Amino acid sequence: MKNRIEEIRNEKGIRQEELAKQMGVSRQTISSLENGRYNPSILLAHKIAQFFEMTIEEVFLFEEE
């Protein structure tokens, strides 16, 4: 699953550390999400989308193989 976290975060001027703190996760988790090495739980995906005031589908790109 791909996502737009880095793009959206940069548009809003938010550092990885700040997003991580708001989400209650490590900066490494945010980095792993952005690089596609980690798929979030539905709860974390929801929290990230809410933080950005977007829908999950606007942040996370679901691709069928």
mmJSON file of the N, C-alpha and C atoms, coordinates in Angstrom:
{"data_MODEL":{"atom_site":{
"group_PDB":["ATOM","ATOM","ATOM","ATOM","ATOM","ATOM","ATOM","ATOM","ATOM","ATOM","ATOM","ATOM","ATOM","ATOM","ATOM","ATOM","ATOM","ATOM","ATOM","ATOM","ATOM","ATOM","ATOM","ATOM","ATOM","ATOM","ATOM","ATOM","ATOM","ATOM","ATOM","ATOM","ATOM","ATOM","ATOM","ATOM","ATOM","ATOM","ATOM","ATOM","ATOM","ATOM","ATOM","ATOM","ATOM","ATOM","ATOM","ATOM","ATOM","ATOM","ATOM","ATOM","ATOM","ATOM","ATOM","ATOM","ATOM","ATOM","ATOM","ATOM","ATOM","ATOM","ATOM","ATOM","ATOM","ATOM","ATOM","ATOM","ATOM","ATOM","ATOM","ATOM","ATOM","ATOM","ATOM","ATOM","ATOM","ATOM","ATOM","ATOM","ATOM","ATOM","ATOM","ATOM","ATOM","ATOM","ATOM","ATOM","ATOM","ATOM","ATOM","ATOM","ATOM","ATOM","ATOM","ATOM","ATOM","ATOM","ATOM","ATOM","ATOM","ATOM","ATOM","ATOM","ATOM","ATOM","ATOM","ATOM","ATOM","ATOM","ATOM","ATOM","ATOM","ATOM","ATOM","ATOM","ATOM","ATOM","ATOM","ATOM","ATOM","ATOM","ATOM","ATOM","ATOM","ATOM","ATOM","ATOM","ATOM","ATOM","ATOM","ATOM","ATOM","ATOM","ATOM","ATOM","ATOM","ATOM","ATOM","ATOM","ATOM","ATOM","ATOM","ATOM","ATOM","ATOM","ATOM","ATOM","ATOM","ATOM","ATOM","ATOM","ATOM","ATOM","ATOM","ATOM","ATOM","ATOM","ATOM","ATOM","ATOM","ATOM","ATOM","ATOM","ATOM","ATOM","ATOM","ATOM","ATOM","ATOM","ATOM","ATOM","ATOM","ATOM","ATOM","ATOM","ATOM","ATOM","ATOM","ATOM","ATOM","ATOM","ATOM","ATOM","ATOM","ATOM","ATOM","ATOM","ATOM","ATOM","ATOM","ATOM","ATOM","ATOM","ATOM"],
"id":[1,2,3,4,5,6,7,8,9,10,11,12,13,14,15,16,17,18,19,20,21,22,23,24,25,26,27,28,29,30,31,32,33,34,35,36,37,38,39,40,41,42,43,44,45,46,47,48,49,50,51,52,53,54,55,56,57,58,59,60,61,62,63,64,65,66,67,68,69,70,71,72,73,74,75,76,77,78,79,80,81,82,83,84,85,86,87,88,89,90,91,92,93,94,95,96,97,98,99,100,101,102,103,104,105,106,107,108,109,110,111,112,113,114,115,116,117,118,119,120,121,122,123,124,125,126,127,128,129,130,131,132,133,134,135,136,137,138,139,140,141,142,143,144,145,146,147,148,149,150,151,152,153,154,155,156,157,158,159,160,161,162,163,164,165,166,167,168,169,170,171,172,173,174,175,176,177,178,179,180,181,182,183,184,185,186,187,188,189,190,191,192,193,194,195],
"type_symbol":["N","C","C","N","C","C","N","C","C","N","C","C","N","C","C","N","C","C","N","C","C","N","C","C","N","C","C","N","C","C","N","C","C","N","C","C","N","C","C","N","C","C","N","C","C","N","C","C","N","C","C","N","C","C","N","C","C","N","C","C","N","C","C","N","C","C","N","C","C","N","C","C","N","C","C","N","C","C","N","C","C","N","C","C","N","C","C","N","C","C","N","C","C","N","C","C","N","C","C","N","C","C","N","C","C","N","C","C","N","C","C","N","C","C","N","C","C","N","C","C","N","C","C","N","C","C","N","C","C","N","C","C","N","C","C","N","C","C","N","C","C","N","C","C","N","C","C","N","C","C","N","C","C","N","C","C","N","C","C","N","C","C","N","C","C","N","C","C","N","C","C","N","C","C","N","C","C","N","C","C","N","C","C","N","C","C","N","C","C","N","C","C","N","C","C"],
"label_atom_id":["N","CA","C","N","CA","C","N","CA","C","N","CA","C","N","CA","C","N","CA","C","N","CA","C","N","CA","C","N","CA","C","N","CA","C","N","CA","C","N","CA","C","N","CA","C","N","CA","C","N","CA","C","N","CA","C","N","CA","C","N","CA","C","N","CA","C","N","CA","C","N","CA","C","N","CA","C","N","CA","C","N","CA","C","N","CA","C","N","CA","C","N","CA","C","N","CA","C","N","CA","C","N","CA","C","N","CA","C","N","CA","C","N","CA","C","N","CA","C","N","CA","C","N","CA","C","N","CA","C","N","CA","C","N","CA","C","N","CA","C","N","CA","C","N","CA","C","N","CA","C","N","CA","C","N","CA","C","N","CA","C","N","CA","C","N","CA","C","N","CA","C","N","CA","C","N","CA","C","N","CA","C","N","CA","C","N","CA","C","N","CA","C","N","CA","C","N","CA","C","N","CA","C","N","CA","C","N","CA","C","N","CA","C","N","CA","C","N","CA","C","N","CA","C","N","CA","C"],
"label_alt_id":[null,null,null,null,null,null,null,null,null,null,null,null,null,null,null,null,null,null,null,null,null,null,null,null,null,null,null,null,null,null,null,null,null,null,null,null,null,null,null,null,null,null,null,null,null,null,null,null,null,null,null,null,null,null,null,null,null,null,null,null,null,null,null,null,null,null,null,null,null,null,null,null,null,null,null,null,null,null,null,null,null,null,null,null,null,null,null,null,null,null,null,null,null,null,null,null,null,null,null,null,null,null,null,null,null,null,null,null,null,null,null,null,null,null,null,null,null,null,null,null,null,null,null,null,null,null,null,null,null,null,null,null,null,null,null,null,null,null,null,null,null,null,null,null,null,null,null,null,null,null,null,null,null,null,null,null,null,null,null,null,null,null,null,null,null,null,null,null,null,null,null,null,null,null,null,null,null,null,null,null,null,null,null,null,null,null,null,null,null,null,null,null,null,null,null],
"label_comp_id":["MET","MET","MET","LYS","LYS","LYS","ASN","ASN","ASN","ARG","ARG","ARG","ILE","ILE","ILE","GLU","GLU","GLU","GLU","GLU","GLU","ILE","ILE","ILE","ARG","ARG","ARG","ASN","ASN","ASN","GLU","GLU","GLU","LYS","LYS","LYS","GLY","GLY","GLY","ILE","ILE","ILE","ARG","ARG","ARG","GLN","GLN","GLN","GLU","GLU","GLU","GLU","GLU","GLU","LEU","LEU","LEU","ALA","ALA","ALA","LYS","LYS","LYS","GLN","GLN","GLN","MET","MET","MET","GLY","GLY","GLY","VAL","VAL","VAL","SER","SER","SER","ARG","ARG","ARG","GLN","GLN","GLN","THR","THR","THR","ILE","ILE","ILE","SER","SER","SER","SER","SER","SER","LEU","LEU","LEU","GLU","GLU","GLU","ASN","ASN","ASN","GLY","GLY","GLY","ARG","ARG","ARG","TYR","TYR","TYR","ASN","ASN","ASN","PRO","PRO","PRO","SER","SER","SER","ILE","ILE","ILE","LEU","LEU","LEU","LEU","LEU","LEU","ALA","ALA","ALA","HIS","HIS","HIS","LYS","LYS","LYS","ILE","ILE","ILE","ALA","ALA","ALA","GLN","GLN","GLN","PHE","PHE","PHE","PHE","PHE","PHE","GLU","GLU","GLU","MET","MET","MET","THR","THR","THR","ILE","ILE","ILE","GLU","GLU","GLU","GLU","GLU","GLU","VAL","VAL","VAL","PHE","PHE","PHE","LEU","LEU","LEU","PHE","PHE","PHE","GLU","GLU","GLU","GLU","GLU","GLU","GLU","GLU","GLU"],
"label_asym_id":["A","A","A","A","A","A","A","A","A","A","A","A","A","A","A","A","A","A","A","A","A","A","A","A","A","A","A","A","A","A","A","A","A","A","A","A","A","A","A","A","A","A","A","A","A","A","A","A","A","A","A","A","A","A","A","A","A","A","A","A","A","A","A","A","A","A","A","A","A","A","A","A","A","A","A","A","A","A","A","A","A","A","A","A","A","A","A","A","A","A","A","A","A","A","A","A","A","A","A","A","A","A","A","A","A","A","A","A","A","A","A","A","A","A","A","A","A","A","A","A","A","A","A","A","A","A","A","A","A","A","A","A","A","A","A","A","A","A","A","A","A","A","A","A","A","A","A","A","A","A","A","A","A","A","A","A","A","A","A","A","A","A","A","A","A","A","A","A","A","A","A","A","A","A","A","A","A","A","A","A","A","A","A","A","A","A","A","A","A","A","A","A","A","A","A"],
"label_entity_id":["1","1","1","1","1","1","1","1","1","1","1","1","1","1","1","1","1","1","1","1","1","1","1","1","1","1","1","1","1","1","1","1","1","1","1","1","1","1","1","1","1","1","1","1","1","1","1","1","1","1","1","1","1","1","1","1","1","1","1","1","1","1","1","1","1","1","1","1","1","1","1","1","1","1","1","1","1","1","1","1","1","1","1","1","1","1","1","1","1","1","1","1","1","1","1","1","1","1","1","1","1","1","1","1","1","1","1","1","1","1","1","1","1","1","1","1","1","1","1","1","1","1","1","1","1","1","1","1","1","1","1","1","1","1","1","1","1","1","1","1","1","1","1","1","1","1","1","1","1","1","1","1","1","1","1","1","1","1","1","1","1","1","1","1","1","1","1","1","1","1","1","1","1","1","1","1","1","1","1","1","1","1","1","1","1","1","1","1","1","1","1","1","1","1","1"],
"label_seq_id":[1,1,1,2,2,2,3,3,3,4,4,4,5,5,5,6,6,6,7,7,7,8,8,8,9,9,9,10,10,10,11,11,11,12,12,12,13,13,13,14,14,14,15,15,15,16,16,16,17,17,17,18,18,18,19,19,19,20,20,20,21,21,21,22,22,22,23,23,23,24,24,24,25,25,25,26,26,26,27,27,27,28,28,28,29,29,29,30,30,30,31,31,31,32,32,32,33,33,33,34,34,34,35,35,35,36,36,36,37,37,37,38,38,38,39,39,39,40,40,40,41,41,41,42,42,42,43,43,43,44,44,44,45,45,45,46,46,46,47,47,47,48,48,48,49,49,49,50,50,50,51,51,51,52,52,52,53,53,53,54,54,54,55,55,55,56,56,56,57,57,57,58,58,58,59,59,59,60,60,60,61,61,61,62,62,62,63,63,63,64,64,64,65,65,65],
"pdbx_PDB_ins_code":[null,null,null,null,null,null,null,null,null,null,null,null,null,null,null,null,null,null,null,null,null,null,null,null,null,null,null,null,null,null,null,null,null,null,null,null,null,null,null,null,null,null,null,null,null,null,null,null,null,null,null,null,null,null,null,null,null,null,null,null,null,null,null,null,null,null,null,null,null,null,null,null,null,null,null,null,null,null,null,null,null,null,null,null,null,null,null,null,null,null,null,null,null,null,null,null,null,null,null,null,null,null,null,null,null,null,null,null,null,null,null,null,null,null,null,null,null,null,null,null,null,null,null,null,null,null,null,null,null,null,null,null,null,null,null,null,null,null,null,null,null,null,null,null,null,null,null,null,null,null,null,null,null,null,null,null,null,null,null,null,null,null,null,null,null,null,null,null,null,null,null,null,null,null,null,null,null,null,null,null,null,null,null,null,null,null,null,null,null,null,null,null,null,null,null],
"Cartn_x":[0.842,0.0,0.892,0.598,1.347,0.597,1.308,0.653,1.26,0.584,1.006,1.453,1.82,2.142,3.259,4.356,5.478,5.077,4.368,3.916,3.021,2.04,1.102,1.813,2.665,3.423,4.273,4.959,5.8,4.973,3.821,2.939,2.509,2.314,1.826,2.965,4.215,5.368,5.527,5.173,5.252,6.438,7.258,8.402,7.958,8.757,8.455,8.311,9.19,9.167,7.845,7.353,6.102,4.922,4.869,3.787,3.846,5.052,5.223,4.709,5.058,4.614,3.092,2.484,1.026,0.338,0.994,0.413,0.763,1.717,2.137,2.994,3.766,4.68,6.07,7.046,8.41,8.567,9.595,9.908,10.242,10.876,11.232,9.984,8.903,7.644,7.128,7.175,6.726,7.612,8.915,9.845,9.533,9.293,8.978,7.661,6.686,5.419,5.653,6.396,6.643,7.402,8.283,9.094,8.45,7.229,6.51,7.01,7.776,8.3,7.376,6.308,5.413,4.001,3.038,1.628,1.028,0.343,-0.185,-1.407,-1.68,-2.947,-4.053,-5.262,-6.385,-6.551,-6.257,-6.351,-5.341,-4.094,-3.068,-3.391,-3.841,-4.215,-5.325,-6.284,-7.395,-6.891,-6.01,-5.466,-4.685,-3.895,-3.112,-4.042,-5.042,-5.998,-6.721,-7.156,-7.829,-6.902,-5.643,-4.671,-4.542,-4.537,-4.409,-5.759,-6.841,-8.191,-8.534,-8.235,-8.482,-9.119,-9.574,-10.067,-8.89,-9.08,-8.037,-7.666,-8.689,-8.444,-7.637,-7.688,-6.903,-5.43,-5.154,-3.79,-3.16,-3.946,-3.428,-4.017,-3.131,-3.532,-3.575,-4.774,-4.961,-4.896,-3.986,-3.822,-4.027,-4.912,-5.095,-4.053,-3.524,-2.479,-3.064],
"Cartn_y":[-1.17,0.0,1.24,2.137,3.39,4.449,5.533,6.618,7.96,9.007,10.378,11.114,10.377,11.013,12.049,11.669,12.608,13.846,13.645,14.77,15.72,15.172,15.987,16.662,15.911,16.445,17.629,17.485,18.572,19.789,19.558,20.666,21.47,20.793,21.44,21.901,21.631,22.076,21.352,20.068,19.274,18.315,18.287,17.376,15.975,14.983,13.604,13.483,14.145,14.072,14.581,15.685,16.269,15.337,14.779,13.857,12.618,12.111,10.929,11.193,12.338,12.682,12.757,13.385,13.511,12.153,11.211,9.889,8.889,9.264,8.365,7.216,7.485,6.481,7.091,6.286,6.798,7.477,8.311,8.939,7.87,6.78,5.684,5.044,4.987,4.444,5.326,6.628,7.55,7.395,7.299,7.099,5.799,4.729,3.436,3.5,4.202,4.386,5.115,6.211,7.027,6.262,5.367,4.61,3.297,3.046,1.855,0.566,0.673,-0.519,-1.021,-0.253,-0.601,-0.178,-1.087,-0.762,-0.516,0.607,0.948,0.11,0.06,-0.51,0.421,-0.074,0.772,1.943,1.734,2.811,3.917,3.54,4.538,5.244,4.511,5.129,6.158,5.81,6.715,7.966,7.773,8.907,9.852,9.279,10.11,10.904,10.239,10.923,12.041,11.762,12.786,13.962,13.666,14.725,15.676,15.109,15.916,16.455,16.124,16.53,16.039,14.756,14.105,12.745,12.112,10.747,9.783,8.575,7.547,7.355,7.352,7.128,8.246,9.455,10.57,10.448,9.777,9.64,8.331,7.258,5.916,5.444,4.978,4.565,3.045,2.506,1.068,0.598,-0.318,-0.853,-2.347,-2.81,-4.257,-4.802,-5.972,-6.542,-7.425],
"Cartn_z":[0.0,0.0,0.0,-0.897,-0.965,-0.173,0.127,0.859,0.459,0.863,0.555,1.811,2.848,4.131,3.982,3.35,3.218,2.429,1.339,0.506,1.307,2.0,2.771,3.937,4.607,5.749,5.309,4.177,3.675,3.262,2.641,2.255,3.479,4.596,5.818,6.731,6.309,7.089,8.419,8.432,9.659,9.564,10.593,10.627,11.022,10.659,11.045,12.553,13.29,14.746,15.314,14.751,15.225,14.947,13.74,13.405,14.295,14.501,15.349,16.758,17.31,18.661,18.726,17.743,17.707,17.584,16.899,16.67,17.777,18.642,19.71,19.216,18.15,17.592,17.466,17.082,16.91,15.545,15.45,14.166,13.141,13.592,12.694,12.094,12.871,12.341,11.211,11.4,10.346,9.117,9.32,8.211,7.466,8.203,7.586,6.813,7.35,6.634,5.321,5.388,4.193,3.119,3.54,2.591,2.158,2.627,2.215,2.844,3.92,4.59,5.691,5.957,7.058,6.696,6.889,6.706,8.081,8.245,9.567,9.93,11.218,11.666,11.185,11.159,10.748,11.707,12.972,13.956,13.658,13.388,13.073,11.761,10.759,9.477,9.697,10.531,10.827,11.556,12.544,13.297,12.385,11.472,10.546,9.642,9.087,8.209,8.964,10.188,10.993,11.274,11.59,11.873,10.688,9.48,8.262,7.777,8.506,8.121,6.723,6.489,5.208,5.474,4.405,4.537,4.432,4.912,4.791,3.328,2.447,1.018,0.368,0.938,0.406,0.797,1.907,2.405,1.949,2.009,1.687,0.367,-0.51,-1.851,-1.918,-1.989,-2.024,-3.467,-3.738,-5.096,-5.074,-5.926,-6.035,-6.999,-6.663,-7.509,-8.568],
"occupancy":[1.0,1.0,1.0,1.0,1.0,1.0,1.0,1.0,1.0,1.0,1.0,1.0,1.0,1.0,1.0,1.0,1.0,1.0,1.0,1.0,1.0,1.0,1.0,1.0,1.0,1.0,1.0,1.0,1.0,1.0,1.0,1.0,1.0,1.0,1.0,1.0,1.0,1.0,1.0,1.0,1.0,1.0,1.0,1.0,1.0,1.0,1.0,1.0,1.0,1.0,1.0,1.0,1.0,1.0,1.0,1.0,1.0,1.0,1.0,1.0,1.0,1.0,1.0,1.0,1.0,1.0,1.0,1.0,1.0,1.0,1.0,1.0,1.0,1.0,1.0,1.0,1.0,1.0,1.0,1.0,1.0,1.0,1.0,1.0,1.0,1.0,1.0,1.0,1.0,1.0,1.0,1.0,1.0,1.0,1.0,1.0,1.0,1.0,1.0,1.0,1.0,1.0,1.0,1.0,1.0,1.0,1.0,1.0,1.0,1.0,1.0,1.0,1.0,1.0,1.0,1.0,1.0,1.0,1.0,1.0,1.0,1.0,1.0,1.0,1.0,1.0,1.0,1.0,1.0,1.0,1.0,1.0,1.0,1.0,1.0,1.0,1.0,1.0,1.0,1.0,1.0,1.0,1.0,1.0,1.0,1.0,1.0,1.0,1.0,1.0,1.0,1.0,1.0,1.0,1.0,1.0,1.0,1.0,1.0,1.0,1.0,1.0,1.0,1.0,1.0,1.0,1.0,1.0,1.0,1.0,1.0,1.0,1.0,1.0,1.0,1.0,1.0,1.0,1.0,1.0,1.0,1.0,1.0,1.0,1.0,1.0,1.0,1.0,1.0,1.0,1.0,1.0,1.0,1.0,1.0],
"B_iso_or_equiv":[0.0,0.0,0.0,0.0,0.0,0.0,0.0,0.0,0.0,0.0,0.0,0.0,0.0,0.0,0.0,0.0,0.0,0.0,0.0,0.0,0.0,0.0,0.0,0.0,0.0,0.0,0.0,0.0,0.0,0.0,0.0,0.0,0.0,0.0,0.0,0.0,0.0,0.0,0.0,0.0,0.0,0.0,0.0,0.0,0.0,0.0,0.0,0.0,0.0,0.0,0.0,0.0,0.0,0.0,0.0,0.0,0.0,0.0,0.0,0.0,0.0,0.0,0.0,0.0,0.0,0.0,0.0,0.0,0.0,0.0,0.0,0.0,0.0,0.0,0.0,0.0,0.0,0.0,0.0,0.0,0.0,0.0,0.0,0.0,0.0,0.0,0.0,0.0,0.0,0.0,0.0,0.0,0.0,0.0,0.0,0.0,0.0,0.0,0.0,0.0,0.0,0.0,0.0,0.0,0.0,0.0,0.0,0.0,0.0,0.0,0.0,0.0,0.0,0.0,0.0,0.0,0.0,0.0,0.0,0.0,0.0,0.0,0.0,0.0,0.0,0.0,0.0,0.0,0.0,0.0,0.0,0.0,0.0,0.0,0.0,0.0,0.0,0.0,0.0,0.0,0.0,0.0,0.0,0.0,0.0,0.0,0.0,0.0,0.0,0.0,0.0,0.0,0.0,0.0,0.0,0.0,0.0,0.0,0.0,0.0,0.0,0.0,0.0,0.0,0.0,0.0,0.0,0.0,0.0,0.0,0.0,0.0,0.0,0.0,0.0,0.0,0.0,0.0,0.0,0.0,0.0,0.0,0.0,0.0,0.0,0.0,0.0,0.0,0.0,0.0,0.0,0.0,0.0,0.0,0.0],
"pdbx_formal_charge":[null,null,null,null,null,null,null,null,null,null,null,null,null,null,null,null,null,null,null,null,null,null,null,null,null,null,null,null,null,null,null,null,null,null,null,null,null,null,null,null,null,null,null,null,null,null,null,null,null,null,null,null,null,null,null,null,null,null,null,null,null,null,null,null,null,null,null,null,null,null,null,null,null,null,null,null,null,null,null,null,null,null,null,null,null,null,null,null,null,null,null,null,null,null,null,null,null,null,null,null,null,null,null,null,null,null,null,null,null,null,null,null,null,null,null,null,null,null,null,null,null,null,null,null,null,null,null,null,null,null,null,null,null,null,null,null,null,null,null,null,null,null,null,null,null,null,null,null,null,null,null,null,null,null,null,null,null,null,null,null,null,null,null,null,null,null,null,null,null,null,null,null,null,null,null,null,null,null,null,null,null,null,null,null,null,null,null,null,null,null,null,null,null,null,null],
"auth_seq_id":[1,1,1,2,2,2,3,3,3,4,4,4,5,5,5,6,6,6,7,7,7,8,8,8,9,9,9,10,10,10,11,11,11,12,12,12,13,13,13,14,14,14,15,15,15,16,16,16,17,17,17,18,18,18,19,19,19,20,20,20,21,21,21,22,22,22,23,23,23,24,24,24,25,25,25,26,26,26,27,27,27,28,28,28,29,29,29,30,30,30,31,31,31,32,32,32,33,33,33,34,34,34,35,35,35,36,36,36,37,37,37,38,38,38,39,39,39,40,40,40,41,41,41,42,42,42,43,43,43,44,44,44,45,45,45,46,46,46,47,47,47,48,48,48,49,49,49,50,50,50,51,51,51,52,52,52,53,53,53,54,54,54,55,55,55,56,56,56,57,57,57,58,58,58,59,59,59,60,60,60,61,61,61,62,62,62,63,63,63,64,64,64,65,65,65],
"auth_comp_id":["MET","MET","MET","LYS","LYS","LYS","ASN","ASN","ASN","ARG","ARG","ARG","ILE","ILE","ILE","GLU","GLU","GLU","GLU","GLU","GLU","ILE","ILE","ILE","ARG","ARG","ARG","ASN","ASN","ASN","GLU","GLU","GLU","LYS","LYS","LYS","GLY","GLY","GLY","ILE","ILE","ILE","ARG","ARG","ARG","GLN","GLN","GLN","GLU","GLU","GLU","GLU","GLU","GLU","LEU","LEU","LEU","ALA","ALA","ALA","LYS","LYS","LYS","GLN","GLN","GLN","MET","MET","MET","GLY","GLY","GLY","VAL","VAL","VAL","SER","SER","SER","ARG","ARG","ARG","GLN","GLN","GLN","THR","THR","THR","ILE","ILE","ILE","SER","SER","SER","SER","SER","SER","LEU","LEU","LEU","GLU","GLU","GLU","ASN","ASN","ASN","GLY","GLY","GLY","ARG","ARG","ARG","TYR","TYR","TYR","ASN","ASN","ASN","PRO","PRO","PRO","SER","SER","SER","ILE","ILE","ILE","LEU","LEU","LEU","LEU","LEU","LEU","ALA","ALA","ALA","HIS","HIS","HIS","LYS","LYS","LYS","ILE","ILE","ILE","ALA","ALA","ALA","GLN","GLN","GLN","PHE","PHE","PHE","PHE","PHE","PHE","GLU","GLU","GLU","MET","MET","MET","THR","THR","THR","ILE","ILE","ILE","GLU","GLU","GLU","GLU","GLU","GLU","VAL","VAL","VAL","PHE","PHE","PHE","LEU","LEU","LEU","PHE","PHE","PHE","GLU","GLU","GLU","GLU","GLU","GLU","GLU","GLU","GLU"],
"auth_asym_id":["A","A","A","A","A","A","A","A","A","A","A","A","A","A","A","A","A","A","A","A","A","A","A","A","A","A","A","A","A","A","A","A","A","A","A","A","A","A","A","A","A","A","A","A","A","A","A","A","A","A","A","A","A","A","A","A","A","A","A","A","A","A","A","A","A","A","A","A","A","A","A","A","A","A","A","A","A","A","A","A","A","A","A","A","A","A","A","A","A","A","A","A","A","A","A","A","A","A","A","A","A","A","A","A","A","A","A","A","A","A","A","A","A","A","A","A","A","A","A","A","A","A","A","A","A","A","A","A","A","A","A","A","A","A","A","A","A","A","A","A","A","A","A","A","A","A","A","A","A","A","A","A","A","A","A","A","A","A","A","A","A","A","A","A","A","A","A","A","A","A","A","A","A","A","A","A","A","A","A","A","A","A","A","A","A","A","A","A","A","A","A","A","A","A","A"],
"auth_atom_id":["N","CA","C","N","CA","C","N","CA","C","N","CA","C","N","CA","C","N","CA","C","N","CA","C","N","CA","C","N","CA","C","N","CA","C","N","CA","C","N","CA","C","N","CA","C","N","CA","C","N","CA","C","N","CA","C","N","CA","C","N","CA","C","N","CA","C","N","CA","C","N","CA","C","N","CA","C","N","CA","C","N","CA","C","N","CA","C","N","CA","C","N","CA","C","N","CA","C","N","CA","C","N","CA","C","N","CA","C","N","CA","C","N","CA","C","N","CA","C","N","CA","C","N","CA","C","N","CA","C","N","CA","C","N","CA","C","N","CA","C","N","CA","C","N","CA","C","N","CA","C","N","CA","C","N","CA","C","N","CA","C","N","CA","C","N","CA","C","N","CA","C","N","CA","C","N","CA","C","N","CA","C","N","CA","C","N","CA","C","N","CA","C","N","CA","C","N","CA","C","N","CA","C","N","CA","C","N","CA","C","N","CA","C","N","CA","C","N","CA","C","N","CA","C","N","CA","C"],
"pdbx_PDB_model_num":[1,1,1,1,1,1,1,1,1,1,1,1,1,1,1,1,1,1,1,1,1,1,1,1,1,1,1,1,1,1,1,1,1,1,1,1,1,1,1,1,1,1,1,1,1,1,1,1,1,1,1,1,1,1,1,1,1,1,1,1,1,1,1,1,1,1,1,1,1,1,1,1,1,1,1,1,1,1,1,1,1,1,1,1,1,1,1,1,1,1,1,1,1,1,1,1,1,1,1,1,1,1,1,1,1,1,1,1,1,1,1,1,1,1,1,1,1,1,1,1,1,1,1,1,1,1,1,1,1,1,1,1,1,1,1,1,1,1,1,1,1,1,1,1,1,1,1,1,1,1,1,1,1,1,1,1,1,1,1,1,1,1,1,1,1,1,1,1,1,1,1,1,1,1,1,1,1,1,1,1,1,1,1,1,1,1,1,1,1,1,1,1,1,1,1]
}}}
